[in-house]
Amino acid sequence: MFTLDTVVPWGRSFDEYCSMFDLSDRDLGLKILDCGGGPASFNAEGTRRGRAIVSCDPIYRCDAPSIEARVDATYAEILEQTRRNTEEFVWTTIRSIEELGAVRLAAMRHFLDDYHAGRLAGRYVSGELPSLPFVDRSFDLALSSHFLFLYTEQYDEPFHRSAILEMCRVADEVRVFPLLALGAVPSRHVNPIAEYVRERGFDVSIQRVPYEFQRGGNEMMRIRRTPIDSGRVFTC
C-alpha cells in the first residue's frame, strides 16, 4: 500500500526532461504521459508553454501541503547521500551539490505552485504502474524517468515486464530513462526486457541522449509500435 512517508520526492525540470528523453519540438507537440512524474516541473512548465501533458503518480492522491512537508523532510538527506557518492555523478551541467539542490528545489516549487490547478484540470492523476487508469492508446508518448531500471533491486523483472507493457498499452511510444540501477551500474533488466518487448511485436532501441548526470546514464530505451501491429494491444 502506498504511503507518503515511503516516498523520497526529487523533481526534475522541463529542460532536463527534454535532454533526458531527447524530446524534439515535434515530440513536445504530442499528447504526453509523464508516468511516475512525482514533483517534477515538466507538466507545470510544459503547460505554460502550451504542451499537452498528463502526469501520473500515486503521490497525487496527497494534497500540496503534505507533499511539500515530505519534500522538506527529505531534501537535506538526499543532498547528503549525493555528497557521499559524488563519484557516481558528472559535475558539468550541474557543477556542485549546492547547485543541484537549487535546481531540484526550484523544479519542485514550480510543481507545487501548479499542483492544485493541475489536479482540477486533470493534469495530475493518481495512479501507478503496473496498472494505469487510462484507456488504450490515450497518449502519443509515455515517459518514465528515474523509476524503471533505476530500482532494479526493489522491482523484479516480471514487474518491469508488466509495467512497460502497460505503458505500451496506453501510448504509441514509450521512452524510459536512465538504464542504470542505483549505484550507477547497468541494470540487469535492460536486455531481457528489450527482448521480451520485441517478441511482442514492438520496435525497441537503445539510444544515446544529450544528458548525463548519473555517470554512464546517458541512454534511454525507446519502444514503438510497428506499423503491422499499430492497432493491437499486447498483454503479458
Salt bridges, closest charged atoms under 4 A:
GLU16 OE1 - ARG104 NH1 2.75
ASP27 OD2 - ARG175 NH1 3.22
GLU45 OE1 - ARG49 NH2 3.78
GLU68 OE2 - ARG109 NH1 2.95
ASP72 OD1 - ARG109 NH2 3.50
GLU80 OE1 - ARG83 NH1 3.20
GLU80 OE2 - ARG84 NH1 3.72
GLU98 OE2 - ARG83 NH2 3.75
GLU99 OE1 - ARG95 NE 3.08
ASP114 OD1 - ARG123 NH2 2.83
GLU128 OE2 - ARG61 NH2 3.58
ASP136 OD1 - ARG169 NH1 2.74
GLU153 OE2 - ARG188 NH1 2.68
GLU157 OE2 - ARG161 NH2 3.09
GLU166 OE2 - ARG169 NH2 2.90
ASP172 OD1 - ARG137 NE 2.67
ASP172 OD1 - ARG225 NE 3.32
GLU173 OE2 - ARG175 NE 2.64
GLU173 OE2 - ARG222 NE 2.60
GLU195 OE1 - ARG198 NH1 3.93
GLU199 OE1 - ARG200 NH1 3.65
ASP203 OD2 - ARG224 NH2 3.47
ASP229 OD1 - ARG232 NH1 2.92
